[in-house]
Amino acid sequence: MSRPCIAVLGERIVDFVPGDDPQSYRAVAGGSPANVALGVCRLGGEPVLLGRVGDDRLAGVLDRAITDNGLSIAALLRRSGPSMLAVCTRRDDGSVEYYFYYQGSPDLMWSADDLGEALGAAREAGAVAWHTGSLVSWLGPGVDAVLAAWCAANDAGDLTLSYDPNVRPGTVPRDQMRARVESFVAVSHVVKVSDEDIAFLHPGEAPESVCAEWSTSGPSLVVLTRGPDGVAAWSGGRLLAQVPGRAVTVADTVGAGDTVTAALLVGLGNAGVLGGRRACASIDSLDEAAVRSILERAVCAAAITCSRQGADPPSREEVDRALSAG
């Protein structure tokens, strides 16, 4: 089976994570898009990581975190400015809150020319899908340029477009974030969203209702993650499949949603339904059994990630063994 080539565009972040002592923090490499790319690599895909990166010493830390995990940094655009920082606070349930420092960081300063260069590298590498989301889609001066490139890629029809809003309350006003998120959703083919994302974007509304509505507005598939309650998928306004969560001792939830995204993309690639308009018609034709199988692997992979500290997604072989064990 060939490894599906998947482009992932977005920010890299140095996370300051609390240690056992509440007054101590350690610096670890993070950023949702980088986590997705790592997950794609480990789960059997071929990621092309696209980004605008800084030139400070922390950029070297982020580079090493990527190359030490077998990912290429060849498609990253080198620009001047500081790397992005996030100060993390861990809640009692293992989930994490973030406060971002991004002023002057090149990660969010995309231009049309830079996007053209990045996507040219992705297409040259043979990418059949482009994933983006998180901060680059709703924060900073580059949002409009990224959205314009997203719409142009939709028009070109050669890439399956995958989106995860990965919202962070407190960064931009709710109405502004919702408008930006739903602009991306409308021209995406695959959307992964969490129940926490929906709770912020549409307070008081059932996440299932929002996902059903989104699945009629453009995407061929909308996948909702519900923490320990598993995942569900909608297509054309109807619930297509749902999979319960797996029991696991949670170390933390960092990277769990990104692991679901990576497993979803690799699963769709293995099913042969990535690669533009014709492939997206194939996504619509996937039956409940096929979607359920992809979701089961995604849930299993995310559970393994939650059992380990930090964004440490499993390999394809680890998922195979866990599924075989029941």
C-alpha beads as a LAMMPS data file, in Angstrom:
LAMMPS data file: protein, C-alpha beads

326 atoms
325 bonds

1 atom types
1 bond types

-500.0 500.0 xlo xhi
-500.0 500.0 ylo yhi
-500.0 500.0 zlo zhi

Masses

1 110.0

Atoms # bond

1 1 1 0.000 0.000 0.000
2 1 1 1.463 3.388 -1.009
3 1 1 1.813 6.089 1.637
4 1 1 -0.667 8.933 0.958
5 1 1 1.161 12.256 0.664
6 1 1 -0.538 14.906 2.800
7 1 1 0.469 18.568 3.058
8 1 1 -0.001 20.192 6.473
9 1 1 0.201 23.969 6.754
10 1 1 0.322 25.984 9.942
11 1 1 2.186 27.171 12.980
12 1 1 4.851 25.589 15.132
13 1 1 4.856 26.589 18.805
14 1 1 7.119 26.216 21.816
15 1 1 4.797 25.127 24.637
16 1 1 5.763 25.969 28.203
17 1 1 4.205 23.044 30.060
18 1 1 3.822 22.907 33.863
19 1 1 5.858 20.297 35.698
20 1 1 5.109 18.521 38.961
21 1 1 6.098 21.678 40.823
22 1 1 3.465 24.352 39.981
23 1 1 6.244 26.938 39.698
24 1 1 8.317 24.949 37.204
25 1 1 7.782 24.766 33.439
26 1 1 9.541 22.924 30.647
27 1 1 9.736 23.907 26.972
28 1 1 8.432 21.349 24.483
29 1 1 7.781 21.548 20.759
30 1 1 4.107 21.893 19.866
31 1 1 1.602 23.331 17.438
32 1 1 -1.445 21.506 16.118
33 1 1 -0.317 21.340 12.455
34 1 1 3.103 19.981 13.442
35 1 1 1.370 17.386 15.633
36 1 1 -0.852 16.352 12.710
37 1 1 2.170 15.966 10.440
38 1 1 3.889 13.766 13.034
39 1 1 0.747 11.656 13.371
40 1 1 0.458 11.256 9.609
41 1 1 4.071 10.054 9.464
42 1 1 3.710 7.508 12.257
43 1 1 0.358 6.190 11.072
44 1 1 1.542 5.407 7.571
45 1 1 1.289 8.600 5.528
46 1 1 3.875 10.882 3.926
47 1 1 3.541 14.402 5.394
48 1 1 4.810 17.600 3.802
49 1 1 5.067 20.174 6.588
50 1 1 4.517 23.739 5.359
51 1 1 5.158 26.795 7.507
52 1 1 6.718 30.224 7.894
53 1 1 9.284 29.868 10.661
54 1 1 11.348 32.252 12.759
55 1 1 15.094 32.731 13.005
56 1 1 15.648 32.721 16.765
57 1 1 17.277 29.956 18.820
58 1 1 13.900 28.407 19.606
59 1 1 13.412 27.746 15.883
60 1 1 16.312 25.325 16.148
61 1 1 14.581 23.561 19.033
62 1 1 11.464 23.180 16.884
63 1 1 13.509 21.977 13.914
64 1 1 15.203 19.275 15.987
65 1 1 11.888 18.080 17.375
66 1 1 10.702 17.523 13.808
67 1 1 13.838 15.998 12.325
68 1 1 14.379 13.734 15.356
69 1 1 10.981 12.223 14.539
70 1 1 11.861 11.555 10.925
71 1 1 10.022 14.513 9.362
72 1 1 11.496 16.806 6.735
73 1 1 11.851 20.558 7.257
74 1 1 12.732 21.162 3.597
75 1 1 9.406 22.841 2.735
76 1 1 9.457 25.301 5.662
77 1 1 9.936 28.934 4.620
78 1 1 12.668 30.681 6.610
79 1 1 11.672 34.192 7.643
80 1 1 12.834 36.687 10.301
81 1 1 11.150 36.991 13.675
82 1 1 10.595 35.119 16.937
83 1 1 9.079 31.672 17.299
84 1 1 5.576 31.444 18.745
85 1 1 5.189 30.657 22.453
86 1 1 2.307 29.186 24.442
87 1 1 2.044 29.046 28.225
88 1 1 -0.013 25.975 29.164
89 1 1 -2.159 25.318 32.227
90 1 1 -3.358 21.783 32.893
91 1 1 -6.916 21.293 34.148
92 1 1 -7.928 18.576 36.609
93 1 1 -9.246 16.340 33.788
94 1 1 -5.916 16.385 31.944
95 1 1 -6.976 18.914 29.291
96 1 1 -4.869 22.003 28.725
97 1 1 -5.506 25.748 28.433
98 1 1 -3.177 27.911 26.356
99 1 1 -2.095 31.559 26.343
100 1 1 -0.258 32.545 23.154
101 1 1 2.567 35.001 22.503
102 1 1 2.694 35.610 18.759
103 1 1 3.499 39.264 18.134
104 1 1 6.109 39.499 15.390
105 1 1 6.109 35.771 14.745
106 1 1 6.328 34.877 11.047
107 1 1 4.191 31.742 11.592
108 1 1 0.972 33.725 11.161
109 1 1 2.144 36.286 8.577
110 1 1 1.283 34.408 5.387
111 1 1 1.237 36.266 2.070
112 1 1 -0.100 35.156 -1.295
113 1 1 3.455 34.718 -2.606
114 1 1 4.526 32.589 0.353
115 1 1 1.414 30.431 0.066
116 1 1 2.080 29.936 -3.617
117 1 1 5.637 28.819 -2.854
118 1 1 4.526 26.466 -0.060
119 1 1 1.725 24.848 -2.037
120 1 1 3.980 24.543 -5.050
121 1 1 6.342 22.459 -2.915
122 1 1 3.423 20.328 -1.716
123 1 1 2.179 19.652 -5.239
124 1 1 5.701 18.894 -6.441
125 1 1 5.970 16.306 -3.652
126 1 1 2.785 14.641 -4.900
127 1 1 0.367 15.765 -2.186
128 1 1 -3.209 14.539 -2.609
129 1 1 -4.569 16.477 0.375
130 1 1 -3.946 19.748 2.179
131 1 1 -4.736 20.034 5.881
132 1 1 -4.796 23.308 7.804
133 1 1 -6.527 24.874 10.767
134 1 1 -5.825 26.072 14.274
135 1 1 -4.332 29.530 14.807
136 1 1 -3.344 30.172 11.192
137 1 1 -7.032 30.078 10.193
138 1 1 -8.375 32.640 12.678
139 1 1 -5.514 34.571 14.327
140 1 1 -2.997 37.074 13.012
141 1 1 -2.532 39.039 9.799
142 1 1 -2.307 36.083 7.402
143 1 1 -5.828 34.655 7.800
144 1 1 -7.291 36.292 4.697
145 1 1 -4.373 35.144 2.540
146 1 1 -4.689 31.565 3.792
147 1 1 -8.445 31.573 3.157
148 1 1 -7.944 32.955 -0.357
149 1 1 -5.434 30.170 -1.095
150 1 1 -7.878 27.642 0.400
151 1 1 -10.631 28.836 -1.947
152 1 1 -8.239 28.782 -4.913
153 1 1 -7.241 25.202 -4.071
154 1 1 -10.913 24.248 -3.902
155 1 1 -11.413 25.771 -7.350
156 1 1 -8.317 23.995 -8.727
157 1 1 -9.772 20.675 -7.598
158 1 1 -6.525 18.737 -7.269
159 1 1 -6.313 18.539 -3.448
160 1 1 -8.681 17.233 -0.815
161 1 1 -9.001 20.034 1.747
162 1 1 -9.050 19.025 5.422
163 1 1 -9.783 21.533 8.193
164 1 1 -9.714 21.527 12.007
165 1 1 -10.683 24.838 13.670
166 1 1 -8.999 23.898 16.978
167 1 1 -10.403 27.055 18.576
168 1 1 -8.786 28.742 21.554
169 1 1 -11.194 30.925 23.583
170 1 1 -9.778 34.258 24.654
171 1 1 -7.693 34.862 21.540
172 1 1 -10.220 36.621 19.267
173 1 1 -13.879 37.553 19.839
174 1 1 -16.348 34.675 19.438
175 1 1 -18.246 36.211 16.501
176 1 1 -15.042 36.904 14.609
177 1 1 -13.711 33.399 15.212
178 1 1 -17.012 31.784 14.206
179 1 1 -17.121 33.759 10.952
180 1 1 -13.556 32.812 10.068
181 1 1 -14.002 29.150 10.990
182 1 1 -17.194 28.768 8.991
183 1 1 -15.602 30.456 5.975
184 1 1 -13.034 27.645 5.952
185 1 1 -15.650 24.971 6.654
186 1 1 -17.718 26.034 3.634
187 1 1 -14.865 25.322 1.193
188 1 1 -13.440 22.226 2.907
189 1 1 -13.983 18.600 1.919
190 1 1 -13.242 17.069 5.336
191 1 1 -13.740 18.775 8.718
192 1 1 -12.692 17.482 12.128
193 1 1 -14.095 19.458 15.067
194 1 1 -14.329 18.859 18.821
195 1 1 -17.381 19.247 21.030
196 1 1 -15.413 21.917 22.933
197 1 1 -14.901 23.837 19.672
198 1 1 -18.641 23.767 18.982
199 1 1 -19.490 24.775 22.556
200 1 1 -17.460 27.941 22.099
201 1 1 -18.520 28.725 18.533
202 1 1 -22.221 27.937 19.049
203 1 1 -22.986 28.129 22.781
204 1 1 -26.199 26.396 23.756
205 1 1 -26.478 24.441 20.503
206 1 1 -26.093 20.681 20.291
207 1 1 -22.740 19.823 18.640
208 1 1 -24.497 17.099 16.649
209 1 1 -26.891 19.619 15.112
210 1 1 -24.078 21.970 14.136
211 1 1 -22.104 19.118 12.529
212 1 1 -25.153 17.945 10.608
213 1 1 -25.666 21.497 9.309
214 1 1 -21.999 21.904 8.386
215 1 1 -22.116 18.647 6.430
216 1 1 -24.661 20.227 4.087
217 1 1 -22.687 23.470 3.592
218 1 1 -19.753 22.079 1.608
219 1 1 -17.789 19.307 3.371
220 1 1 -18.226 15.714 2.238
221 1 1 -17.472 14.500 5.776
222 1 1 -17.691 16.196 9.188
223 1 1 -16.195 14.316 12.140
224 1 1 -16.978 15.303 15.730
225 1 1 -14.678 14.272 18.579
226 1 1 -16.345 13.925 21.983
227 1 1 -13.470 13.117 24.319
228 1 1 -14.083 9.872 26.213
229 1 1 -17.403 9.457 24.374
230 1 1 -15.685 8.752 21.064
231 1 1 -16.369 10.198 17.619
232 1 1 -19.208 10.548 15.132
233 1 1 -19.357 11.448 11.437
234 1 1 -21.943 13.203 9.277
235 1 1 -22.354 13.377 5.513
236 1 1 -25.060 15.219 3.624
237 1 1 -26.846 16.170 6.829
238 1 1 -27.206 12.625 8.170
239 1 1 -25.327 10.744 10.854
240 1 1 -23.162 8.265 8.977
241 1 1 -21.309 6.432 11.750
242 1 1 -20.255 6.743 15.365
243 1 1 -17.674 4.928 17.451
244 1 1 -17.473 4.894 21.270
245 1 1 -14.353 5.919 23.141
246 1 1 -11.808 3.438 24.481
247 1 1 -11.053 3.119 28.192
248 1 1 -7.601 4.478 28.972
249 1 1 -5.666 5.969 31.879
250 1 1 -5.178 9.566 30.766
251 1 1 -1.744 11.134 31.178
252 1 1 -2.960 14.233 29.332
253 1 1 -5.003 15.030 26.233
254 1 1 -2.338 17.008 24.352
255 1 1 -2.352 15.995 20.697
256 1 1 -5.366 13.677 20.939
257 1 1 -7.477 15.650 18.467
258 1 1 -4.503 16.036 16.136
259 1 1 -4.040 12.267 16.236
260 1 1 -7.675 11.791 15.188
261 1 1 -7.106 14.163 12.268
262 1 1 -3.951 12.341 11.193
263 1 1 -5.617 8.926 11.422
264 1 1 -8.652 10.197 9.520
265 1 1 -6.519 11.528 6.665
266 1 1 -4.336 8.429 6.449
267 1 1 -7.462 6.240 6.551
268 1 1 -9.090 8.187 3.727
269 1 1 -5.832 8.019 1.780
270 1 1 -5.620 4.269 2.228
271 1 1 -9.226 4.029 1.017
272 1 1 -8.157 5.816 -2.175
273 1 1 -10.510 8.774 -1.790
274 1 1 -8.062 11.688 -1.474
275 1 1 -7.056 13.883 -4.363
276 1 1 -9.476 16.552 -5.473
277 1 1 -12.973 16.633 -6.932
278 1 1 -13.112 13.092 -8.259
279 1 1 -11.797 11.670 -4.987
280 1 1 -14.198 13.796 -2.953
281 1 1 -17.078 12.278 -4.867
282 1 1 -15.653 8.989 -3.628
283 1 1 -15.716 10.277 -0.034
284 1 1 -19.453 10.786 -0.473
285 1 1 -19.757 7.194 -1.621
286 1 1 -18.051 5.647 1.421
287 1 1 -20.534 3.467 3.279
288 1 1 -21.050 3.254 7.030
289 1 1 -18.749 0.236 7.408
290 1 1 -15.845 1.956 5.663
291 1 1 -16.214 5.154 7.673
292 1 1 -16.633 3.223 10.908
293 1 1 -13.413 1.312 10.265
294 1 1 -11.503 4.571 9.748
295 1 1 -13.039 6.079 12.886
296 1 1 -12.219 3.015 14.991
297 1 1 -8.551 3.365 14.101
298 1 1 -8.690 7.090 14.851
299 1 1 -10.257 6.524 18.284
300 1 1 -7.720 3.822 19.111
301 1 1 -4.814 6.033 18.048
302 1 1 -6.112 8.974 20.102
303 1 1 -6.549 6.762 23.173
304 1 1 -2.916 5.692 22.940
305 1 1 -1.861 9.341 22.642
306 1 1 -3.866 10.205 25.770
307 1 1 -2.071 7.454 27.690
308 1 1 1.261 9.234 27.132
309 1 1 2.470 12.682 28.100
310 1 1 2.558 15.287 25.365
311 1 1 1.756 14.990 21.675
312 1 1 3.182 11.505 21.133
313 1 1 0.981 9.743 18.550
314 1 1 1.328 5.986 18.040
315 1 1 2.679 4.093 15.087
316 1 1 0.469 2.143 12.711
317 1 1 1.789 -1.067 14.270
318 1 1 0.835 0.076 17.780
319 1 1 -2.710 0.759 16.609
320 1 1 -2.866 -2.634 14.899
321 1 1 -1.802 -4.390 18.119
322 1 1 -4.266 -2.431 20.260
323 1 1 -7.171 -3.194 17.934
324 1 1 -6.231 -6.871 17.823
325 1 1 -6.182 -6.980 21.621
326 1 1 -9.739 -5.611 21.691

Bonds

1 1 1 2
2 1 2 3
3 1 3 4
4 1 4 5
5 1 5 6
6 1 6 7
7 1 7 8
8 1 8 9
9 1 9 10
10 1 10 11
11 1 11 12
12 1 12 13
13 1 13 14
14 1 14 15
15 1 15 16
16 1 16 17
17 1 17 18
18 1 18 19
19 1 19 20
20 1 20 21
21 1 21 22
22 1 22 23
23 1 23 24
24 1 24 25
25 1 25 26
26 1 26 27
27 1 27 28
28 1 28 29
29 1 29 30
30 1 30 31
31 1 31 32
32 1 32 33
33 1 33 34
34 1 34 35
35 1 35 36
36 1 36 37
37 1 37 38
38 1 38 39
39 1 39 40
40 1 40 41
41 1 41 42
42 1 42 43
43 1 43 44
44 1 44 45
45 1 45 46
46 1 46 47
47 1 47 48
48 1 48 49
49 1 49 50
50 1 50 51
51 1 51 52
52 1 52 53
53 1 53 54
54 1 54 55
55 1 55 56
56 1 56 57
57 1 57 58
58 1 58 59
59 1 59 60
60 1 60 61
61 1 61 62
62 1 62 63
63 1 63 64
64 1 64 65
65 1 65 66
66 1 66 67
67 1 67 68
68 1 68 69
69 1 69 70
70 1 70 71
71 1 71 72
72 1 72 73
73 1 73 74
74 1 74 75
75 1 75 76
76 1 76 77
77 1 77 78
78 1 78 79
79 1 79 80
80 1 80 81
81 1 81 82
82 1 82 83
83 1 83 84
84 1 84 85
85 1 85 86
86 1 86 87
87 1 87 88
88 1 88 89
89 1 89 90
90 1 90 91
91 1 91 92
92 1 92 93
93 1 93 94
94 1 94 95
95 1 95 96
96 1 96 97
97 1 97 98
98 1 98 99
99 1 99 100
100 1 100 101
101 1 101 102
102 1 102 103
103 1 103 104
104 1 104 105
105 1 105 106
106 1 106 107
107 1 107 108
108 1 108 109
109 1 109 110
110 1 110 111
111 1 111 112
112 1 112 113
113 1 113 114
114 1 114 115
115 1 115 116
116 1 116 117
117 1 117 118
118 1 118 119
119 1 119 120
120 1 120 121
121 1 121 122
122 1 122 123
123 1 123 124
124 1 124 125
125 1 125 126
126 1 126 127
127 1 127 128
128 1 128 129
129 1 129 130
130 1 130 131
131 1 131 132
132 1 132 133
133 1 133 134
134 1 134 135
135 1 135 136
136 1 136 137
137 1 137 138
138 1 138 139
139 1 139 140
140 1 140 141
141 1 141 142
142 1 142 143
143 1 143 144
144 1 144 145
145 1 145 146
146 1 146 147
147 1 147 148
148 1 148 149
149 1 149 150
150 1 150 151
151 1 151 152
152 1 152 153
153 1 153 154
154 1 154 155
155 1 155 156
156 1 156 157
157 1 157 158
158 1 158 159
159 1 159 160
160 1 160 161
161 1 161 162
162 1 162 163
163 1 163 164
164 1 164 165
165 1 165 166
166 1 166 167
167 1 167 168
168 1 168 169
169 1 169 170
170 1 170 171
171 1 171 172
172 1 172 173
173 1 173 174
174 1 174 175
175 1 175 176
176 1 176 177
177 1 177 178
178 1 178 179
179 1 179 180
180 1 180 181
181 1 181 182
182 1 182 183
183 1 183 184
184 1 184 185
185 1 185 186
186 1 186 187
187 1 187 188
188 1 188 189
189 1 189 190
190 1 190 191
191 1 191 192
192 1 192 193
193 1 193 194
194 1 194 195
195 1 195 196
196 1 196 197
197 1 197 198
198 1 198 199
199 1 199 200
200 1 200 201
201 1 201 202
202 1 202 203
203 1 203 204
204 1 204 205
205 1 205 206
206 1 206 207
207 1 207 208
208 1 208 209
209 1 209 210
210 1 210 211
211 1 211 212
212 1 212 213
213 1 213 214
214 1 214 215
215 1 215 216
216 1 216 217
217 1 217 218
218 1 218 219
219 1 219 220
220 1 220 221
221 1 221 222
222 1 222 223
223 1 223 224
224 1 224 225
225 1 225 226
226 1 226 227
227 1 227 228
228 1 228 229
229 1 229 230
230 1 230 231
231 1 231 232
232 1 232 233
233 1 233 234
234 1 234 235
235 1 235 236
236 1 236 237
237 1 237 238
238 1 238 239
239 1 239 240
240 1 240 241
241 1 241 242
242 1 242 243
243 1 243 244
244 1 244 245
245 1 245 246
246 1 246 247
247 1 247 248
248 1 248 249
249 1 249 250
250 1 250 251
251 1 251 252
252 1 252 253
253 1 253 254
254 1 254 255
255 1 255 256
256 1 256 257
257 1 257 258
258 1 258 259
259 1 259 260
260 1 260 261
261 1 261 262
262 1 262 263
263 1 263 264
264 1 264 265
265 1 265 266
266 1 266 267
267 1 267 268
268 1 268 269
269 1 269 270
270 1 270 271
271 1 271 272
272 1 272 273
273 1 273 274
274 1 274 275
275 1 275 276
276 1 276 277
277 1 277 278
278 1 278 279
279 1 279 280
280 1 280 281
281 1 281 282
282 1 282 283
283 1 283 284
284 1 284 285
285 1 285 286
286 1 286 287
287 1 287 288
288 1 288 289
289 1 289 290
290 1 290 291
291 1 291 292
292 1 292 293
293 1 293 294
294 1 294 295
295 1 295 296
296 1 296 297
297 1 297 298
298 1 298 299
299 1 299 300
300 1 300 301
301 1 301 302
302 1 302 303
303 1 303 304
304 1 304 305
305 1 305 306
306 1 306 307
307 1 307 308
308 1 308 309
309 1 309 310
310 1 310 311
311 1 311 312
312 1 312 313
313 1 313 314
314 1 314 315
315 1 315 316
316 1 316 317
317 1 317 318
318 1 318 319
319 1 319 320
320 1 320 321
321 1 321 322
322 1 322 323
323 1 323 324
324 1 324 325
325 1 325 326
